[in-house]
Amino acid sequence: MVALTSLVLQANAHLITPEGNLVLNGPDSEANMSANLGTPVSLLFKQEYDDGVLGSSEGAFGSYFTITLIDDSHATISWNLTGTGIELLGVAWKDGNVVGVPNSGNAFVWSAVSDDQAVVGGPDNIATVPLFRGAFSHISFYGQRVPEGGSTAIMLGLALLGFGGLRRKLQK
């Protein structure tokens, strides 16, 4: 119970679940994040770490995210997805091993992103679960394409009608 109550302090207000608290719930995957958020999401970017050392990454949107490790178990994250047509919906991170204790990192934490931070957000401070005190294993960002509004289709239709009328006028 100590770990769950302390999760409230693990991130800033921009990162909140619908209940207002961070949730300990793994594993970190598209399926689990989709279930937690109640909507389909895709992995935008995932950065791996090995006891504070930068590791491999995956996802096509890495250049839109900034992760600054403060130490092995604390980081600041921010993002700017302007112009991508993507919204950030959730962030997940996992503890790595407790120093000197192999296979001890098994705490997954995830959080929803507040609506006002979906495109440009942060900086937010995140930390691993105090009970485990392990270094980050990875930090993952999940989101989805923003549905295009009907206004784009209407504008395109009006433009085509205008060109059609102009062509007709020029042919006369």
N, C-alpha and C positions, 0 to 999 in steps of 0.2 A: 504494500500500500504506500510506502514511503516513495517509491519510484513514481507512481502514478500522480501523486499530489505534487511532486516536485517538477513534473513536466510542464506545468503552467509557466514556469520561469525559463523555459528553454528557447523561447523566440519572442520577437516583438509582436505588437498588435496587428501588423499586416498579415501575419501568418496565424490564422485561427481556424479551427474546425467549426462546424455549425454550432456546436455546444459551447464554443469559446475557449476550449482547452486543447492542447496538443494530445494526440492519442498514441499510445504505445501499441502498435499493431503491425505485424509483418506478415509475409516478407515484402520487400520493396519490389513491386512489379506493376506493369500497366494494369493487369487484371485487378490487383488489390487496390490500387489507387482509384481505378474506375468505380469499384464497389464502395470504397470509402466516400468518394465525392458524389456518387449517384449519377454519374454521367461518363460516357466513354472518353478516355484520354490517351494520348500517345507520349512516349518518352521524348522530350525535347533535347535533354542533355544530362549526362551522368559523368561525374568526375570521381575517379577512384583515388584512394590514398593508402599508403602503407606506413602506419605510425608517423603521420605528418609529412611523408614524402609523396610528392605528386606522382600519380601513376597514370594508367591509361584512361581514355575517355571515349564516350560514344554519344551519338546523336548529332543531328545536322545543325543544331542551333547553339553550339558552344560559344560562338563569338558574341552572343547577346547576353551572356551571363558573366558576372564577376564574383569570384569566390576568393576571399582573403582569409587565410588561416591565421588566427591570432596565436594559437598554440595547438597542440595535438587534438584538443577536444572543444575548441571554440573557434567559430568562424563568423565572418560578416559576408552576407550575400546581397547582391543587387542584380537588377535585370532591366533591359530596355529592348522591348520587342516591337518598337515603333516601325511601321511599314512592312511587317512580316505577315500580317493577317492571322497572327497566332496570339492566343491569350494564355497566360500562365494560370493554372488552376490549383496546382498542389506541389509541395516540396516534400521530399522524404530524405532521411539520412539514417545511417546505421553506424553503431559503435563498432570499432575494430576491437582487437584484443586488448585486454588490460595488460599493461606493460609487465612482461615476464610470465604471463599466464596464457599459453596458447589455447586457441579455440574458446575463449571466454566472451568474445564479442557477439552478442545475440540480441541486442536491444534495437528495435526498429522504431523510429518516430516519424510520423507524417503530419502534415498540416495543410489545410486549405489556405488559399490566398484570398485576401479581402478583395471585393469587386473593384475598388478604386485603385488597386495595385496590379491588375491583371496584365497591363501592357508595360507600364513603367513602374518599378517598385524598388523598395529597399532604401537605404541599407537596413537589413535586418540581421540581428545577432542570433545565431543558433549555437546549441551546445549539445554534446552527447549527454546521455542520462547519468545523473550524478551517482546513482547506485553502482554503475559499472566503471565509470571513470576511464573508459577506453578512448583511444584516439579514433578519429573518423575513419571508417572503412570507405564510405562513399557518400556523395550528396547527389540527389537526382531531382530533376525538374520535369513536371508533367503539365501538358496543356492540350489545347485543341484549336483547330482553325475556327476563326470567327465567321459565322454564316453571313454571306453577302446579302444585303438587304434588297428588297424589291425595287428600290429607287434606281439602282444601277440598270436593271432590265428596262425600266420605264424610260430612262434617259436614252438608252441605246435604241429603243423602239421609236422614240420621237426623232432621234437623229436620222434613222433610216427613212422615216416618213418624209422628213425634210429633204433628204437627198433624192428620194423618189419624186417629190414635187418639183424640185429644181431640174431634174432630168427631163421631166415631162414638159416643163416650160421651155427648156432649151431646144427640144425637138420640134416645137411648133414653129 
